Amino acid sequence: MGVRTRRLCMVLRRLREESGLTTIEVANRMGVNASTVSRAETGKRRLTSEDLASMLAIYGTSRPLRNALLRFHADADKPSLIDRGELHLHADLEKWIGFEQDATHIYNYEPLLIPGLLQTFPYARAVIASGVRPRTDEEIDDRVAARIARQAMLRQPNRPELEVLLHEAALRHPVGGAAIMRDQLGCLVESACRRGITIRIIPNKIDAHTGMDGPFVVMDYRGLPSLVLLENKVASLYLDEPGDVETYKLAFGSLLAVALSTDRSIEMMRKIAMGMV
């Protein structure tokens, strides 16, 4: 199953769950077998544009999102996935559009920023407000709220394991000011002490390393191929070719080899927070 098809399947399943319908109920309304809906949601059956339009109508999907999904479906056979935000039409939909919720393990390397899954509201707001394109306060708050809402999955029973590698520079840059950064570091320490979350720091003194060319995320799944996420200012790129995934997993392993232990990383975060005055 290609990465585009996988994402479409995830969106369809969550739309159905949001509507409160079972696969049998949807199938009855479409006049098909229940297995048809179930297999469409798991990518085991090729979904026609007619079936997709019918399902979206049953779910009461808004016109902008419906049109975006139909365009997305038309390109489902293309390799990889470049997301330019066409699916992120409403901030409250971000909680189920991404790939994070279905992952069993998330590996996240960040050289300059605290990862979105661990950001505090003030820190996230400062980051989003600093974007290239000007936004109103309402737009900024909507995007921040959507980002923070993603963190709820880390408190679920079936939450993914989150393994984060941060460069020391991400801890020392006072995003939003000293007070906001001090609270953010405190939140990181608390997160590092939670079950299922590991945070390790790559100190500034480390020489050239494989993470110098930018951040990345690798996501593992049960019964499905892993994905790599690369983000920039205008788009998100998802990769699922085995060779690409292996390259980034090797990179993460290489970075782990030069990172501080968990205990020493927590100690560093606490010391830096104490210096934020």
C-alpha positions in Angstrom: 0.0 0.0 0.0 1.4 3.4 -1.0 1.7 6.2 1.5 -1.0 8.2 -0.2 -3.5 5.3 -0.1 -2.6 4.7 3.5 -3.3 8.3 4.5 -6.6 8.3 2.6 -7.6 5.1 4.4 -6.8 6.7 7.8 -8.9 9.8 7.0 -11.8 7.7 5.9 -11.8 5.6 9.0 -11.6 8.6 11.3 -14.4 10.4 9.3 -16.6 7.3 9.8 -15.8 7.2 13.5 -16.5 10.9 13.9 -19.9 10.3 12.3 -20.7 7.6 14.8 -21.4 5.0 12.1 -20.2 1.3 11.9 -18.9 -0.2 8.7 -22.1 -2.2 8.5 -24.2 0.9 8.7 -22.2 2.7 6.0 -22.3 -0.4 3.8 -26.1 -0.6 4.1 -26.4 3.0 3.0 -24.1 2.5 0.1 -25.8 -0.8 -0.9 -22.6 -2.9 -0.7 -21.2 -5.6 1.6 -19.7 -4.6 4.9 -16.4 -6.0 3.8 -16.3 -3.5 1.0 -16.1 -0.6 3.5 -13.8 -2.4 5.8 -11.3 -3.4 3.0 -11.4 0.2 1.7 -10.4 1.5 5.1 -7.5 -0.9 5.3 -6.3 -0.4 1.8 -7.1 -4.0 0.8 -9.6 -2.9 -1.8 -9.0 -0.2 -4.4 -11.4 2.6 -3.7 -13.2 4.1 -6.7 -13.9 7.8 -6.9 -17.6 7.0 -6.9 -17.4 5.0 -3.7 -15.3 7.7 -2.1 -17.8 10.4 -3.0 -20.6 8.3 -1.6 -18.8 7.7 1.7 -18.0 11.4 2.1 -21.6 12.3 1.5 -22.7 9.8 4.1 -20.3 11.3 6.6 -21.5 14.8 5.9 -18.0 16.0 4.9 -17.7 19.7 4.1 -17.3 20.7 0.5 -13.7 21.9 0.8 -12.5 18.8 2.5 -14.5 16.5 0.2 -12.9 18.2 -2.9 -9.5 18.0 -1.4 -9.9 14.3 -0.7 -11.2 13.6 -4.2 -8.1 15.4 -5.6 -5.9 13.4 -3.3 -7.5 10.1 -4.4 -6.8 11.0 -8.0 -3.1 11.0 -7.2 -3.1 8.0 -4.9 -0.8 5.9 -7.2 2.0 8.5 -7.1 5.1 7.6 -5.1 5.8 9.2 -1.7 3.6 12.1 -0.7 4.1 15.8 -0.7 1.5 17.5 1.6 1.1 21.2 0.9 -1.6 21.5 3.4 -4.6 20.7 1.2 -5.9 18.3 3.8 -5.3 20.7 6.7 -8.3 22.9 5.8 -9.6 23.2 9.4 -7.5 23.2 12.5 -9.9 20.9 14.4 -9.3 18.2 11.7 -5.5 17.9 12.3 -6.1 15.6 15.3 -7.0 12.8 13.0 -5.5 13.6 9.6 -1.8 12.8 10.4 0.0 9.5 10.7 1.1 9.8 14.3 -2.0 8.3 15.9 -1.5 4.9 14.3 2.2 4.6 14.9 3.6 2.1 17.4 6.9 4.0 17.7 7.9 7.5 16.8 11.6 8.5 16.4 12.0 12.3 16.3 15.2 14.3 15.8 15.2 18.0 16.1 18.3 20.3 16.0 16.7 23.7 16.7 13.1 23.2 18.0 11.2 21.3 20.6 9.0 18.8 18.8 5.3 19.7 18.4 4.2 16.7 20.5 6.1 18.1 23.5 5.6 21.9 23.1 3.8 24.0 25.7 1.0 26.3 24.4 3.1 29.5 24.8 6.1 28.0 23.1 4.0 26.7 20.2 2.3 30.1 19.9 5.7 31.8 19.7 6.9 29.4 17.0 3.7 29.6 14.9 3.6 33.4 15.2 7.1 33.7 13.9 6.2 32.1 10.5 6.9 33.8 7.2 3.3 34.5 6.3 1.4 36.9 8.7 -1.5 35.4 10.5 -4.3 36.9 12.7 -4.3 36.1 16.4 -7.3 33.9 15.8 -5.5 31.9 13.1 -2.5 31.5 15.3 -4.5 30.3 18.3 -6.4 27.8 16.1 -3.2 26.3 14.8 -1.7 26.2 18.3 -4.8 24.5 19.7 -4.7 21.9 17.0 -1.0 21.3 17.7 -1.6 20.9 21.4 -4.6 18.6 20.7 -2.2 16.1 19.0 -0.5 15.6 22.3 -3.6 13.8 23.7 -2.6 10.6 22.0 0.5 10.3 24.3 -2.0 9.8 27.2 -4.0 7.1 25.5 -3.6 3.4 26.5 -2.5 2.5 23.0 -0.1 5.4 22.7 3.0 5.1 20.5 6.4 5.0 22.1 8.1 8.4 21.6 11.8 8.6 21.3 13.2 12.2 20.9 16.7 13.3 20.2 17.3 17.1 20.7 20.4 19.1 19.9 21.5 21.2 22.9 20.9 24.3 20.7 17.1 23.6 20.8 17.3 24.0 24.6 19.2 27.2 24.7 17.3 29.2 22.1 14.9 31.3 24.2 11.8 31.0 22.0 9.2 33.4 23.2 11.5 34.7 25.9 13.2 33.4 29.0 10.1 32.7 31.1 8.3 30.7 28.3 11.5 28.8 27.6 12.0 28.0 31.3 8.5 26.5 31.5 9.0 24.6 28.2 12.2 23.0 29.6 10.3 22.1 32.8 7.7 20.5 30.7 10.4 18.5 28.8 11.8 17.2 32.1 8.3 16.1 33.2 7.8 14.4 29.9 11.1 12.6 30.0 10.0 11.1 33.3 6.8 9.7 31.8 6.4 6.1 30.7 6.8 5.7 27.0 8.7 8.9 26.4 12.5 9.1 26.0 14.4 12.4 25.6 18.1 12.5 25.0 20.3 15.4 24.2 23.2 15.8 21.7 25.6 18.3 23.3 27.1 21.2 21.5 30.6 19.8 21.9 29.9 16.9 19.6 31.8 17.3 16.3 30.2 17.0 12.8 27.3 14.4 12.9 24.7 13.0 10.6 21.9 15.2 12.0 23.4 18.5 10.7 21.3 18.5 7.6 18.0 18.9 9.4 15.2 17.4 11.4 13.3 14.2 10.6 10.7 11.8 12.0 10.5 8.0 11.5 7.2 6.2 12.4 6.8 2.5 12.8 3.5 0.6 12.5 2.2 -2.8 13.3 1.8 -4.8 10.1 2.6 -1.8 7.8 5.8 -0.3 6.5 7.5 2.5 8.4 7.3 6.1 7.2 9.7 9.0 7.2 8.5 12.6 7.6 10.5 15.6 6.4 9.1 19.1 6.9 9.9 22.5 5.5 8.3 25.9 5.2 5.9 25.0 2.4 5.2 21.3 2.5 5.6 18.0 4.3 7.3 15.1 2.5 6.4 11.5 3.5 8.7 8.7 2.3 8.0 4.9 2.4 10.6 3.4 0.1 12.5 0.8 2.2 15.9 2.2 1.3 14.9 5.7 2.3 13.4 4.5 5.6 16.6 2.5 6.4 18.8 5.5 5.7 16.9 7.6 8.3 16.8 4.8 10.8 20.6 4.4 10.5 20.9 8.2 10.9 18.9 8.1 14.1 21.0 5.2 15.4 24.1 7.2 14.7 22.8 10.2 16.6 21.8 8.0 19.5 25.5 6.9 19.7 26.6 10.5 20.4 23.7 11.6 22.6 23.9 11.9 26.4 22.2 9.2 28.5 18.6 9.8 29.6 19.7 10.8 33.2 22.4 13.2 32.0 20.0 14.7 29.4 17.4 15.4 32.2 20.2 16.9 34.3 21.2 19.2 31.4 17.6 20.3 30.8 17.2 21.2 34.4 20.5 23.2 34.5 19.7 25.1 31.4 16.2 25.9 32.8 17.7 27.3 36.0 19.8 29.7 33.8 16.7 31.0 32.0 16.1 34.2 34.0 
